[in-house]
């Protein structure tokens, strides 16, 4: 299985969101369609960073690291 940790940035207000998914293209599309309450009001979103993992544990760890340190 492949896991993606991604960072998207709002073109509206420059807010950023860090997430983890198995289907990157679908996930970014859903953010831009307003399917998630957390990101709905800041659309449109652009993908600014992606890192690929084969381990869910590693992907979760990296996602948490980014969220805690805001390292992009």
Backbone torsions as a table, in degrees:
resi	resn	phi	psi	omega
1	UNK	NA	144.2	177.6
2	UNK	-109.9	136.9	178.6
3	UNK	-124.2	141.0	-179.9
4	UNK	-117.3	128.8	167.3
5	UNK	-101.2	128.5	-173.5
6	UNK	-133.2	155.5	173.6
7	UNK	-124.5	126.9	173.6
8	UNK	-115.9	150.6	179.9
9	UNK	-126.5	137.2	179.9
10	UNK	-75.3	130.9	173.6
11	UNK	-77.5	-16.4	-178.5
12	UNK	-79.7	-48.3	-173.7
13	UNK	-135.0	11.7	176.4
14	UNK	65.6	11.4	175.3
15	UNK	-66.0	152.6	176.0
16	UNK	-122.4	156.1	179.6
17	UNK	-137.2	135.5	179.0
18	UNK	-112.8	130.2	-178.2
19	UNK	-142.1	175.2	-179.8
20	UNK	-136.2	134.4	-177.9
21	UNK	-154.0	165.5	172.4
22	UNK	-98.7	-15.3	-178.1
23	UNK	-131.7	89.8	-172.6
24	UNK	-61.4	-49.4	-177.3
25	UNK	-59.4	-45.1	179.2
26	UNK	-63.4	-41.9	-177.0
27	UNK	-63.2	-45.9	179.2
28	UNK	-64.0	-40.3	177.4
29	UNK	-60.4	-43.8	179.5
30	UNK	-63.5	-39.2	175.5
31	UNK	-60.2	-43.9	-177.7
32	UNK	-73.9	-19.5	175.8
33	UNK	-84.7	-8.2	-179.8
34	UNK	83.2	23.5	-177.7
35	UNK	-75.6	-15.0	-178.5
36	UNK	-116.8	125.2	-177.6
37	UNK	-57.4	-37.3	-177.4
38	UNK	-61.0	-31.4	-173.5
39	UNK	-116.5	-1.8	-173.7
40	UNK	-57.3	-44.4	-172.1
41	UNK	-80.4	-7.9	-176.9
42	UNK	-108.6	16.3	179.2
43	UNK	-65.3	151.6	1.9
44	UNK	-84.7	158.4	-179.6
45	UNK	-112.9	144.8	174.2
46	UNK	-123.7	143.4	178.8
47	UNK	-76.9	125.0	-178.8
48	UNK	-115.8	-18.2	179.2
49	UNK	-156.5	141.3	176.2
50	UNK	-141.7	138.6	173.2
51	UNK	-133.0	135.1	-175.2
52	UNK	-102.1	138.2	179.2
53	UNK	-133.0	151.2	172.3
54	UNK	-103.1	-6.7	179.5
55	UNK	-116.3	124.9	177.3
56	UNK	-63.2	-37.7	178.6
57	UNK	-60.6	-45.6	178.8
58	UNK	-65.2	-41.1	179.8
59	UNK	-62.9	-44.8	178.4
60	UNK	-63.0	-41.0	179.0
61	UNK	-62.2	-43.4	179.7
62	UNK	-68.0	-40.4	177.9
63	UNK	-59.8	-46.0	178.6
64	UNK	-64.4	-39.0	176.9
65	UNK	-58.5	-47.6	179.7
66	UNK	-62.1	-43.3	-178.4
67	UNK	-64.5	-38.2	-179.3
68	UNK	-75.3	-34.8	-173.9
69	UNK	-105.6	-7.2	-177.5
70	UNK	49.3	40.1	-177.9
71	UNK	-90.9	112.5	177.6
72	UNK	-126.5	NA	NA
